[in-house]
Amino acid sequence: MQKKRLDVGMLWPVLALILVPLAMAWLAYPSHLPPGFGIFPPAFVAAPPGFSLPIFILIALAEAAVAVFLLFPSWFGFKPVTPAPMPQKAKLPVWFWIGAAATLFFWWLMWKRVTPFGDLVYYAFSPLWWGFILTLDGLVYRRAGGKSLLASKPKTLLISAMVSIGGWIFFEYLDYFVLGNWYYPNGHMPELSHAKIVVLFLIAYTTVWPALFEWYNLLNTFPTLVARYANGPKLSLPGNLMLWGGLASVAAMVFLPYPLFWVMWIGPLAVFAGMLISNNLPSPFAALAQGNWSPMLLIALGSLFNGFFWEFWNWCSANPNPLPATNPNYWIYDIPYVNVIHICAEMPLLGFAGYLPFGILVWVLFIWAGEVFGFDSDITLD
């Protein structure tokens, strides 16, 4: 009975994250839904507001402050910690070599676009990323002394792929309410049927959570990096305030989709984190209350590092040569005010900072799913 009460308590705020935008859209739009709602894969809706120098400077200064915090934690009260000893390195496992070979082949295939392999090029995205996931896992296995998600927690790795599908569908859903921060110009290409494209997208969605969790465990194999953020200020966050504030911000986002475009990441993060904190559940924020910032910052940094691969590989699947479109998963950003300075990426330069909270959001959503559906959501290898 107690378990049932906990499940209901964990479930309703997430249902609210789904229903609140719909209810607000009923009031915000004459058609009661935002333009482009329900088109899958999401397509171009409308051009957002153009470049704004004051907003660009404001966001750049905020991101510079975060960079200073990450580079010089001792300036913010972090004290030195003796790093843990490195385990004896293991031999690279066979799946590392399989993953590396798959990564290199499908990387070449997706960028080359015109190849002797015919239609295989349309299906390159997901094999590329699963090859990369296996490669990362193999590196973790070597550096962690024979432990990795695949070797030690294969069920957790598999479940993370399943949660990844639902999780990214949820973000695609929220993207409708900010009028398309991103869209897929090749998502309706005539070379592939719509049913086939939908299947390709759902398979591609399996890669997000596993990739970030592999990066997290890889960064944890660097003891000096772990120790760098392990003894900082103790910060206890107000769970209920975060939960309700997150829901309120998502409601406001529907009415102000351009000024509040960033809320689609911060609002849900506040809701999921608030639920975990309010229920006294283990999470990066529980460690934060003990002064250990490493879990939260390492998943954030892992997300950022992975983001460079996401954006670089995506950009080169359609640029710079004007060849036929062959990657149905290729995406473009339409971010208001700061959509400038693109360096081999569709993501604008300042947009990369969004990967930091995104990584934390991915993890807390996974922990929430574990509580609701009753699976082990512990991704650590200790």
TABELVEN-V934841 format. One record per run of one state. SS is the DSSP state (2 for helix, 1 for strand, 0 for the rest). FROM is the first residue (numbers start at 1). TO is the last residue. If there is no record, write none. Layout:
ss->SS from->FROM to->TO
ss->SS from->FROM to->TO
This chain:
ss->0 from->1 to->1
ss->2 from->2 to->28
ss->0 from->29 to->50
ss->1 from->51 to->51
ss->0 from->52 to->52
ss->2 from->53 to->71
ss->0 from->72 to->72
ss->2 from->73 to->76
ss->0 from->77 to->93
ss->2 from->94 to->112
ss->0 from->113 to->117
ss->2 from->118 to->143
ss->0 from->144 to->148
ss->2 from->149 to->152
ss->0 from->153 to->153
ss->2 from->154 to->177
ss->0 from->178 to->181
ss->1 from->182 to->183
ss->0 from->184 to->193
ss->2 from->194 to->205
ss->0 from->206 to->206
ss->2 from->207 to->219
ss->0 from->220 to->222
ss->2 from->223 to->228
ss->0 from->229 to->238
ss->2 from->239 to->255
ss->0 from->256 to->262
ss->2 from->263 to->278
ss->0 from->279 to->283
ss->2 from->284 to->289
ss->0 from->290 to->293
ss->2 from->294 to->316
ss->0 from->317 to->331
ss->1 from->332 to->333
ss->0 from->334 to->336
ss->1 from->337 to->337
ss->0 from->338 to->348
ss->2 from->349 to->373
ss->0 from->374 to->382
